[in-house]
Amino acid sequence: MRRLLADAGKLDRPGLYVSRACRYWWLTAPYAGRDPKRPEDVDSSGADHALDAMRYGTQRITWATSLEIRLPDHQDARASLR
């Protein structure tokens, strides 16, 4: 995740962008400390919910690629309104 954030804006590498609308992320993530026993992890004694959510999302990106949206048939939709 650290690498994706650092590579944001580079044309030859994938990057991770965080919207300004993610207020909780911006209020907590820049100040999160590292776990003294596991330097690759965030110290969970602080507010780490936004970073956990981001980590889960980046690790499971394949979920979004297999999304299939089925729209109802117009005739079926009219029949259900009656």
N, C-alpha and C positions, 0 to 999 in steps of 0.2 A: 504494500500500500504506500509506503514511504517513497518507493521508486516511482510509482505511478503519479504521485503528487509532484515529485521533483521533475518528472518528464513532461508535465503539462506545458503545452506551447511549443514543444519541439516537433518539427515536421516529420522527422524520421522515426519517431517512437510514439507508442500509445501513451496517453496521459489521462489523468483523472482531474476533473474540474469540480469545484464545489460552488454552488450558486450562493449569491449574497442572501437569498431568501432562507437559507438554512441557518437561521440565527443561533439555534442551540449549538450547532457544530462549531460555528465561529466563536462562540462564547466559551467553549470548553476544550475543543481539540488542540488549539495552539498551546495550551497550558498544561496538557496532560504530561505527567511524568512517566518515566520508564520504571518497570518493575526491577528492583535491585537484584533479584534472584534470576530473572529471565529478561535480559536486555532487549529481546525482540518483541516483548509484550509490554502493554501499557499497565501502569500501576492501577489496579482495580480498587484501591481505597478512595480514589477520587471519582469524579463524574466521567465515566468512560462509555456511556450509552451510545453516543453519536459515533464514536470510533468503532464500537462493536458492531453497530448496524452497518457501517460502511464496510467493515471487514467481511461481514456475512454477504453483503451485496457483491463485493468484488470476487469473492470465492465462488459464488453461485451464479455467475453471469450467464451460464448456459441455460438457466431457467427462462430467461427472457428471449432467447433465440428460438425456443421451441413453442412459443406462444401462438395459439391458433384462435382467431376470433371468428365466430359464426354469427352472422346477422340473421334475424328471423325473416322468413318470407313475408312479404306484404299481405298476402291473403290470410296467412295464419294469424298475423297481428290483428287484422280487422275482425276475424272470427272470435278472437279472445276478448274483444271489447264489447261484444254483444251479450 
